[in-house]
Structure formats: structure tokens, C-alpha cells
Amino acid sequence: MAVSERFQGANVIDAGRLSPYWGEHAARYRFALERIAGKRVLDIACGTGYGIGLLQRTARSVCGVDVDGEAAAQARLECGENSAVILGDGLRLPFEDGSFDAVTSFETVEHIHDRPGFLKELERVLSPGGFLLLSTPNAHYTRPVNGKPSNPFHVYEYTPEELGEELRKVFIVEEHLGQSLEIGKSISPFYLDQQRLPPKPIVQAKLFGWRVMNKFPLGLRERLSEAIWRRPFYPTEANYLFSEEKLAKAPVQLAVCRKK
């Protein structure tokens, strides 16, 4: 597997208002919670364990796997009685066939050279009828140049059409959705999103105010945000939506796949 990508402040359980990345990342685990309730779950490339801290609330059991020893050590601090973390490679998982009812693989496949092998390995460890929840950037949005992503940690970024075709070779694709920020709730904290905002004066004025407030100390920034907008300054996991209608243009795509 490729070198891991970590976002400062995102990979900490309940990072919440401290990180612009928290809401976007945690939203995917929030999406998964009802679907993994009472199931044996594998969280592949679990990082420092913020996803485990969320999944273990409803899952029967959660096993996090990561190739990074330091990240895995941090992730173990998030584990409760029904969860654990081990070192492992997503292309050679140390589990018997059919060991899990569900696999979560969020923002992982774009880092891997042998992506078909990775998907087959996830399928192998799923029980009959088990399912995979997988997210990855949308190349329609990120626009790689000559197939090369701008993110230096990414090996390949799929269009929705490409990802759907790749997944259907191994799984039954039940849902293929776009993840996007709920319109009107907040300014996206990400530069690429901000660059694509419409040039309307009211929108640009709001963006200017956001950038000014973003430089304020945390406490002051949050008090002002609550007073002005009645919400945290950075979007939370509740501010992100998943819909088929947004798939073509959403920054991130998420697929729900069933084992054949």
C-alpha cells in the first residue's frame, strides 16, 4: 500500500471544532452507523482510530487495520471492549475468509497501486451477503492532469463511472452516492471548494468574512460563529449530505457494495 496521508486534527476522536477536516471525515462513519449495527466490522486503514471510536458505538465488534505502527498505537487508545487494532496490509489481510459482516474503507483506495487486488482482498474477508462501504475522491471534481492527481499522496482518482465499473467486477453495487456540504449551512473550509464559489457579491462577502474569522483564536471564533450563524465555525458531520443526485459533481463519492 502507498504512503499514508494524515490530516492534522482530523484523526482524533471528537476533534470537532478543532479541525476543518473532522466533519467531512466523520460524516462517512456517521453514514455507516445504522448499516453496521450489531455486525462484525473491519475498518481498513483506520489511521489513528477516530472511525473506530464512532463505529464501536453500534457495531458488535470493530477491528481496525493500518500499516503505520505509530498510527495504530494511537488508534488503540480509542478502543473499547468491543474493538481492537492490528498492524496489517490491506492487500494481505491476516484474517480467514468470511471473517467480517462489513468493511469500511474510507479514502483508501486512491492510495493503492494494486486496486483490483485490494478490492478482491476486502471481498475475501467478507461473510456471505456482507457489504463494503467505500469512499474516494471524485475525479470529476479533483480533475487530475493526464491521470495524475494533484494530491501527492494519491496514486489514482476515479470518476464515478470508473469506480462503478471497477467495483462491479467484484461486488454488487447497491448505492453510489456523492458526498457534499449541505447548501446554505456553511462555507466549505477547503480552498478548492472556495475557489469554485459563484462570484456573486453576497457570496464573496460571506467568504471574506469567513477567512477573517478563520484567523481568530478558537474561543473567539466559535463564540462569534454561534452568535452570527448559530452553528460551529467548521462544518460538522451533520452538515454533509449523501445523494445520488450529487454524485456527478460532489468532491467525494461513496459506494455501498454487497458481496456476490
NORQUI-V40467 format. One record per pair of residues at least 24 apart in sequence whose ideal C-beta (glycine too) atoms are under 8 Angstrom apart, sorted by the first residue. I is the first residue (numbers start at 1). GAP is how many residues later the second one is. If there is no record, write none. Layout:
i=I gap=GAP
i=I gap=GAP
This chain:
i=1 gap=44
i=1 gap=66
i=1 gap=88
i=1 gap=89
i=1 gap=90
i=1 gap=110
i=1 gap=111
i=1 gap=117
i=2 gap=109
i=2 gap=110
i=2 gap=111
i=2 gap=151
i=2 gap=153
i=3 gap=108
i=3 gap=150
i=4 gap=41
i=4 gap=43
i=4 gap=62
i=4 gap=63
i=4 gap=64
i=4 gap=67
i=4 gap=107
i=4 gap=149
i=5 gap=102
i=5 gap=106
i=5 gap=146
i=5 gap=148
i=5 gap=149
i=6 gap=41
i=6 gap=42
i=6 gap=65
i=10 gap=40
i=11 gap=36
i=11 gap=37
i=11 gap=38
i=11 gap=39
i=11 gap=60
i=11 gap=63
i=12 gap=36
i=12 gap=38
i=13 gap=36
i=13 gap=37
i=13 gap=40
i=13 gap=41
i=13 gap=65
i=14 gap=39
i=15 gap=35
i=16 gap=216
i=16 gap=220
i=17 gap=201
i=17 gap=205
i=17 gap=215
i=17 gap=216
i=17 gap=217
i=18 gap=200
i=19 gap=215
i=20 gap=169
i=20 gap=170
i=20 gap=214
i=20 gap=215
i=21 gap=168
i=22 gap=28
i=22 gap=212
i=22 gap=214
i=22 gap=215
i=23 gap=211
i=23 gap=212
i=23 gap=213
i=23 gap=214
i=23 gap=215
i=23 gap=216
i=23 gap=217
i=24 gap=155
i=24 gap=157
i=24 gap=211
i=24 gap=216
i=24 gap=228
i=25 gap=25
i=25 gap=26
i=25 gap=81
i=25 gap=82
i=26 gap=24
i=26 gap=25
i=26 gap=28
i=26 gap=210
i=26 gap=211
i=27 gap=152
i=27 gap=210
i=27 gap=211
i=27 gap=212
i=27 gap=213
i=27 gap=215
i=28 gap=76
i=28 gap=78
i=28 gap=105
i=28 gap=107
i=28 gap=151
i=28 gap=224
i=28 gap=226
i=29 gap=25
i=29 gap=26
i=29 gap=75
i=29 gap=77
i=29 gap=208
i=30 gap=24
i=30 gap=207
i=30 gap=208
i=31 gap=102
i=31 gap=211
i=31 gap=223
i=32 gap=70
i=32 gap=72
i=32 gap=101
i=33 gap=24
i=33 gap=25
i=34 gap=24
i=35 gap=67
i=35 gap=96
i=35 gap=98
i=35 gap=221
i=36 gap=65
i=36 gap=66
i=36 gap=68
i=36 gap=97
i=39 gap=61
i=39 gap=62
i=39 gap=63
i=40 gap=59
i=40 gap=60
i=40 gap=61
i=40 gap=62
i=40 gap=87
i=41 gap=59
i=41 gap=60
i=41 gap=61
i=41 gap=62
i=41 gap=63
i=42 gap=51
i=42 gap=53
i=42 gap=57
i=42 gap=58
i=42 gap=60
i=42 gap=61
i=42 gap=62
i=42 gap=80
i=42 gap=83
i=43 gap=60
i=43 gap=61
i=44 gap=46
i=44 gap=49
i=44 gap=59
i=44 gap=60
i=44 gap=61
i=44 gap=64
i=44 gap=78
i=45 gap=45
i=45 gap=60
i=45 gap=61
i=45 gap=62
i=45 gap=63
i=45 gap=66
i=46 gap=25
i=46 gap=26
i=46 gap=29
i=46 gap=39
i=47 gap=24
i=47 gap=28
i=48 gap=26
i=48 gap=27
i=48 gap=30
i=49 gap=25
i=49 gap=26
i=49 gap=27
i=49 gap=28
i=49 gap=29
i=49 gap=30
i=49 gap=36
i=50 gap=28
i=51 gap=53
i=51 gap=55
i=52 gap=26
i=52 gap=27
i=52 gap=31
i=52 gap=33
i=53 gap=25
i=55 gap=28
i=55 gap=49
i=56 gap=24
i=56 gap=26
i=56 gap=27
i=59 gap=24
i=59 gap=43
i=60 gap=41
i=63 gap=37
i=65 gap=25
i=65 gap=28
i=90 gap=28
i=90 gap=31
i=90 gap=32
i=91 gap=26
i=91 gap=27
i=91 gap=30
i=92 gap=29
i=93 gap=28
i=93 gap=31
i=93 gap=32
i=95 gap=30
i=96 gap=29
i=97 gap=27
i=97 gap=28
i=98 gap=27
i=98 gap=28
i=98 gap=29
i=98 gap=30
i=98 gap=32
i=99 gap=26
i=99 gap=28
i=100 gap=25
i=100 gap=26
i=100 gap=27
i=100 gap=30
i=101 gap=25
i=101 gap=26
i=101 gap=29
i=101 gap=30
i=102 gap=24
i=102 gap=28
i=102 gap=29
i=102 gap=30
i=102 gap=31
i=103 gap=27
i=103 gap=28
i=103 gap=29
i=103 gap=30
i=104 gap=28
i=104 gap=29
i=104 gap=30
i=105 gap=27
i=105 gap=28
i=105 gap=29
i=105 gap=30
i=106 gap=27
i=106 gap=28
i=106 gap=29
i=107 gap=28
i=107 gap=29
i=107 gap=30
i=107 gap=145
i=108 gap=26
i=108 gap=28
i=109 gap=25
i=109 gap=27
i=109 gap=49
i=110 gap=26
i=110 gap=27
i=110 gap=39
i=110 gap=41
i=110 gap=44
i=110 gap=45
i=110 gap=46
i=110 gap=47
i=110 gap=48
i=111 gap=42
i=111 gap=43
i=111 gap=44
i=112 gap=43
i=113 gap=42
i=115 gap=41
i=115 gap=51
i=116 gap=50
i=116 gap=53
i=116 gap=54
i=119 gap=47
i=119 gap=48
i=119 gap=50
i=119 gap=51
i=119 gap=52
i=120 gap=50
i=123 gap=47
i=123 gap=48
i=123 gap=136
i=126 gap=133
i=127 gap=132
i=128 gap=131
i=129 gap=129
i=129 gap=130
i=130 gap=128
i=130 gap=129
i=131 gap=43
i=131 gap=125
i=131 gap=126
i=131 gap=127
i=131 gap=128
i=132 gap=39
i=132 gap=123
i=132 gap=124
i=132 gap=125
i=132 gap=126
i=132 gap=127
i=133 gap=121
i=133 gap=122
i=133 gap=123
i=133 gap=124
i=134 gap=33
i=134 gap=120
i=134 gap=121
i=134 gap=123
i=135 gap=44
i=135 gap=117
i=135 gap=118
i=135 gap=119
i=135 gap=120
i=136 gap=27
i=136 gap=116
i=136 gap=117
i=137 gap=114
i=137 gap=115
i=137 gap=116
i=138 gap=40
i=138 gap=109
i=138 gap=111
i=138 gap=112
i=138 gap=113
i=138 gap=114
i=138 gap=115
i=140 gap=108
i=140 gap=109
i=141 gap=108
i=141 gap=109
i=141 gap=110
i=142 gap=50
i=142 gap=109
i=158 gap=95
i=160 gap=87
i=160 gap=88
i=160 gap=93
i=163 gap=90
i=163 gap=92
i=164 gap=91
i=167 gap=88
i=167 gap=90
i=170 gap=87
i=170 gap=90
i=171 gap=86
i=171 gap=87
i=171 gap=88
i=171 gap=89
i=172 gap=85
i=172 gap=86
i=172 gap=87
i=172 gap=88
i=173 gap=82
i=173 gap=83
i=173 gap=84
i=174 gap=82
i=174 gap=83
i=174 gap=84
i=175 gap=69
i=175 gap=79
i=175 gap=80
i=175 gap=81
i=176 gap=68
i=176 gap=71
i=176 gap=77
i=176 gap=78
i=176 gap=79
i=176 gap=80
i=177 gap=65
i=177 gap=66
i=177 gap=67
i=177 gap=69
i=177 gap=70
i=177 gap=73
i=177 gap=76
i=177 gap=77
i=177 gap=78
i=177 gap=79
i=178 gap=64
i=178 gap=65
i=178 gap=66
i=178 gap=67
i=178 gap=68
i=178 gap=69
i=178 gap=70
i=178 gap=71
i=178 gap=72
i=178 gap=74
i=178 gap=75
i=178 gap=76
i=179 gap=61
i=179 gap=62
i=179 gap=63
i=179 gap=67
i=179 gap=71
i=179 gap=72
i=179 gap=73
i=179 gap=74
i=179 gap=75
i=180 gap=60
i=180 gap=61
i=180 gap=63
i=180 gap=66
i=180 gap=69
i=180 gap=70
i=180 gap=71
i=180 gap=72
i=181 gap=54
i=181 gap=58
i=181 gap=59
i=181 gap=60
i=182 gap=53
i=182 gap=57
i=182 gap=58
i=182 gap=59
i=185 gap=46
i=185 gap=50
i=185 gap=54
i=186 gap=43
i=186 gap=45
i=186 gap=48
i=186 gap=49
i=186 gap=53
i=188 gap=47
i=189 gap=25
i=189 gap=45
i=189 gap=46
i=190 gap=61
i=192 gap=59
i=193 gap=58
